[in-house]
Amino acid sequence: MVSYEQAIDILKKAKRLPVKTVSVDQASGYVCAKDVISSIQVPPFKNSAMDGFAIVANQAPSAPVIMDVVGRTAAGDLPASGSGRGAWEIMTGGPLPSGYDTVIRLEHITYLNENSPGTPTRIRLNQTPKLGSDIRHPGEDFDIGDVLLEEGTRILSKEIMALTAAGFSKIDAFSRPRVSVLSTGNEIINDTSKTLRPGQIYNSNGPYLINTLKANFVEPRFLGTFDDDPDRFETELPKALDESDIIMSTGGVSVGRFDFVPESLRRMGAEILFHGVSIRPGKPILYARFPNGTHYLGLSGNPISASVGIRFFGVPLIRALTGLKPEKPLTAKLKNPHFKSHPHRFFAKALAVPSKNGLEVEILKGQQSFKMKSFLEANCWAIIEQNQFELDSGDTVSVYPQTADQWQF
């Protein structure tokens, strides 16, 4: 048995997947394979941050000041050659005419004369302007040579916004892993329309793993449920090896008479890199690698054990393969004392809430690995470290979001 830290160190050594070029508008969920450097300025030209009037500030030393309107510029117009005299009507995003150094907002203006409604010819400035106000300068947001995204950054909608603004249409990213999921167990029934016979249970792990993988920007496929039959396992699994970067299974990895997975993997030529980690739930977890490079992650069969397996072993493996930076926990103060009787690292179903004193977390009742009711109530995992037994209210613990990268309260 290895510690959790040792297991994670082994997973981190997984070779990254190949780099591919993807269209920026299709890049959501991919991870940058190298730093992205801006080659243009954003904004690319001096423009108005507000609807208003461009003026020369020293021509209006104190309000009120009356000025003639000498020109107009809208967003999308070419930069105009201004005289630097009078007021130049300008819309948000319009290029600043030459000769002007300040924009005064529309709400600080009164129209005195209009050729037609909304088209002024003379205005009154009701507020003394501040030199340079409400002007966006070239490169004020991104300048040439700025790093927009660092290698190892997950590309989401805000990253796509920045990349598009800087003129990028394609980006180099690590390939997404191809993940196959299978369940094991004679008792597992996939079809929930069927009435269970005594000794049978519905397959909750398969759908859970599939949807958790999708939340981590992976499009998985389900290989089905395998009976506790080593011959079928060893016949069917090789068919998936060349089409999978990762194979995840639930069940069959403990030490019972029907837990055949470890021995079958050995017979198929896989190298078992660890089997058994000092954690609860999910202690029997197994990680192996096939000669072709396919990774195999065997998770325990109880639903919460399987959820710990994918959250704290599957997700780190995916991050290692895709070059994503390691995840960092938040810290929170315990609302209730907690005692555990075993020395293993414990992943506790918990509920974190923000308070005036920072993040607080409650370890929920019903921590057994078969209980899903408390899992529904939880929004995070509270980590009770290895060889840590008693915790009091107010003690600090590490917390991770339940399933995704972003916190939701």
N, C-alpha and C positions, 0 to 999 in steps of 0.2 A: 504494500500500500504506500502511496506517495501523498505528500501534502498538497493542498490546493495550489500553493505557489509553485511547487515543482511541476504539477500538471500544466499550469498555465505557461511556464517557461518552455515546456515541450511543445505545446500548441503554437507558441509564438515563432517557433523555428520552421513552421510550414512555409514552403516556397510560394512566393507570390504568383498569382495567375498572370497570364500574358497581358501585355498592354495592347489596347485597341483604340482606334480613333472613332469617336462618337459625335453625332450632331448635338450641338448645345441644346437645341429644343427637345432632344430625346435623352438628355444626360441625367435626368433626375434619378438619384439613388446610386449613381456611379461614384467612384473615388478618384480624385486627381492622381495621375501617375507622375507628374512633375509640376514644379512651380509654374504658375501662369502669370506672365509679365505683360503689363499693359504697354502697347506700342503707340497709343494715342492719348491725348488729353481728354478728360471728361470733367466738366463740359468742354467741348472743342472750341468754343468761342465765347467772348464776353457777351452776356445777355442779362435780361431783366428777370429778377426773381418775383416780380409782382406786376399786376396790371397797374399802370400809372403813367407818369411823365418823366422823361429824361431831361435833366437840366444841368447847368453848371452851378455848383453849390455856392461859389462866391458871388453869384448874381442875385442870390436871395439870402443876404446876411441875417435878416430877421423877418419873421412873418408878421402881418400878411404881406404878400407880394403878388402883384398882378403881372401875368405874362401872356404874350400871344402864342398860340399853337402854330408851329412852323412845319410840322411834318408828322407822319404816322408810320409805325412799323408793327407788323404782326409776326407771330411765331411762324417760321418758314420763309419769311422774306429774306432777301439778300441784305447784308449790312449796308446801311445808307451812309452817305457822306453828309454829315450834318454841319451846320454853321457854328454850333456852340453858342448860339443865341436863342432866347426864347425857350419854349417848352416843346418837347417832342413826344407826342403820344406813343406809348409802347405797351405791348401786351406781354404777359408772362411767357418767357422763353424767346422773345424777340431779340435779335442781335442789337447791341447798343450802338447807336449811330456814332460816328467819329465826332470828337469835339465835346462830348458830354461825359460827366464823371459821377453822376448821382441819379438815382431814381426816387421820386417821391410817390408814395402810394396813392391810389385813387381815392381812398377814404379820407385823405388829407387835402383833397382838392374840392373847390366849388366851381361849377361851370358858370361863366358869365354870359357868353354868347355862343350860339350854336347855329351852324348852317342848316342842320336838320337835327331831329331828336337824337341825342347820343353822339353827335359829332361836333365837339366844341371848337371854337376859334379863339377864345380867350378864357383863361382860368385864373383863379385866385388860390395861392398856396396858403393854407391855414396853419401850417406848422413849419417852423424853421428846419430846413433839411440838414442832415448829417452827411458830410462828404463821404462818398463811396457807398452809401446805403443802398441795399436791395439790388446789388449787382453781383452776378455770378461770374467768377473769373476762370479763364481757361486752366484746366488742370487742378482746380480747387478741390475736386473730389478725388479723381485718380490722375496722376501725372505719368508721363512717359517713364518707364522703368519701374513703376510701382508693382509690387507683388499683389495681384488680385486674390489668388488662391494658392495656398501652400500644398505641396505634395502631401497626400494623406488626408485631404479634406473631402468630406462627403458633399456632393453637389446636390443641393436642394433648390427650391424656387428662388430664394434670395441670391444664391450663387449664380443661377441662370440670369437673373436680373442684371447683376454686375457684369457677367461675361458678355451679355448681349449689348449692354451700354458701351462696352469697350470694343465692340466690333468683332467679337469672336463668333464664328459659326461652327467650329469643330474644336474638340479638346481630346487630349490623350488621357485615357482612363484605364484602370485595371478592369479586366473582364469580371463579370459577375459569375459566382460559382454556380455550377449545375448541381443541384441537391436532390437526391432521391430519398424518399421516406418509406419505411416499411414497418409493419407491426408484426409481432410474433405472439403466438399463444392459441391453443386449441379453444379457449373460452371466448375469444374475441369475435364479435359480430359487427360487421360494417353497416349492414342495412338496418336502419332504425325503424323501418316499417314492419320488421319481423318481430314477433313476440318472443321474448327471451325464454329459453328453457332453463330449468334449474342448473346452476353452474356456469351460465353464460353471462357476459357483460357486453355492453355496447362499446365500440371503439371510440373513446374520447381523445386518446393521445394522438392518433393520426390527424384528425382535423385541427387539433391544437397546434401541432408542429407545423403543418402546412400553412396555417394562417400566421403563426409567429414568424415563419420564414418570409412570408410576403411582407410583413411589417418591417423586415430588415432588408427589403429591396431584392429579394431572391424569388425567382419563379420556380417553385419546386414541382416535383411530380411524385405521385403516390404509386408505389409498386404493389400495394395490396397487403394482405395479411397472410403470413406464413404460419402454418401449423407447426407444432413442436416436432418438426421432422427434419433432422440434419440432412438427409439425402436431398429433399426438395430445396432446402436452403442452399446447399452446395451446388445444386444444378441450376437454380434460377438466378442466384446473385451474380455469377460471372457475366451474365448477359447485360447487367447494368453498369459494369465497371468502366467500360470505355465511354459511356455517356454520362458519367457522374464524376464530379470533383469531390463530392462528399456523399456518403450514404449514411443516413441516420436510421437507427432502429430502436424500438422500445421492447423491453422484455428479453428474457433469455440470457442475461449476462451475470446473474448471481451465482450461487454455488449449489443450487438444487439439482436434483437428478435430471430435470428437463431443461436446465439452462445450458444449452448446447452451443451457443454462439461462439464463445472463446475457442473451443477446440475445433469447430468447423472453420473458423478464420485461419487458424494455424495450418490446417490441412490444405487450405486454399492458397497458402503461401504468404499470408499477411503477417507483418511484424507487429506484435502487440507492444505498444510503447508505454502504456500503463493500463492496469486493470485493478480498480479499487483506489479511491481517493478518500482521504480523511475528512469527509464532509457528511452532513445529514441535512435533508434527505438526499438519496441518490448515491450512496457510498459505492455500490458495485460498478459504477460507470467505467466504460472501456473505450480506449482509443487505439486504433490500429492503422497501419498504412500498407496498401497493396504494392506489389512491385511496379505497377504502372503509375503509381503516384496517387491513386484514389484514397481518400481519407475515409475511415470508418469510425463512426461514433455510436457506440452502443449504450443507450440510456436505460435506466431502470423502468420497470413497468408501471409502478404506481403513478397516478397523474401528476402529483406535485413533485415527485422525484424526476419525472420526465421534464417538467417545466423548469426545474433547477438545472437539469442537464443541458437543455438547449440555451437557457439564458446565460449560464455561467461557464459553459464549455463550447457549445455550438456557436454562439455569437462571437466569443473571442477567436475561434478558429476562422470564422468568416472574415472577421476584421483583419486577421493575419494574412489571409489569402488575398484580400483586396487592398492591402496597404493602408487600411484605415487606422488612425491613431488609437492607441489603447484607451479604453473607457476609464473615466475617473468617477468615483462615487462622490456624493454629497455627504455631509455630516449632519446629524440631527441629535437632539437630546431626547432621551427616553422619557415617555410620560408615565410608564409603569415599570416596576422592578421585574427582573427576569432571572430565572435560574435554569441552568441545563445540567444534566447529570453525566454527560459524556464529554470527552475531551475534543471532539471533532469540531471543525468549523461548521456553524449552523446558519442556514439561510431561512430566516423567519418571515412568514407572511405578516405584513405590517401595513399600517395606515399612517402616512405622513401628512401633516397639515402645517401651513405657515402660521406663525404667531408673532406677536410683537417682540418676542425674545429669539426669533429665528425659527428654523425648522424643527418641529417636534414630531416624534414617531411613537406610535403605540403598537406593541407586539400583540397580535390578536390571539384570541383563544382558538383552539382547534388546529394545532400545528401538525397533526398526524398527516402522513404523506398521502393518505387516501381521501382526505377531506377537502372538498372543493368549495364548500359554502364560505369558509373563511377566505379562500382565494378570491372569491367574488367581491368580498368586502375590502380586500387589500388594494393598494395602489403602488406598493413598493416591497422591496426585500430589505430587512434589517439584518446586518451581518454580526453574528456573535462569533468572535474569533476563536481559533483553535486554542485549547487549554484555558479558555475564559469561561468561568462557571457562574459567577454571581454578578448581576448588574443592578444598580439602584436607579431610582427615578432621578433624572438629571444627568446621568452618565451619557457620554457621547459615543455614538455608534456610526458606522458607515451605512449608507443607504443607497440603493440602486432603484431606478424606475422598474416597474413590474415587467414590462415587455418591450418597451421601445426606448429610443434615445432621448425623447423629450418628456419632461415632467408634465403631468396633468393633475390638478387638484380639484 
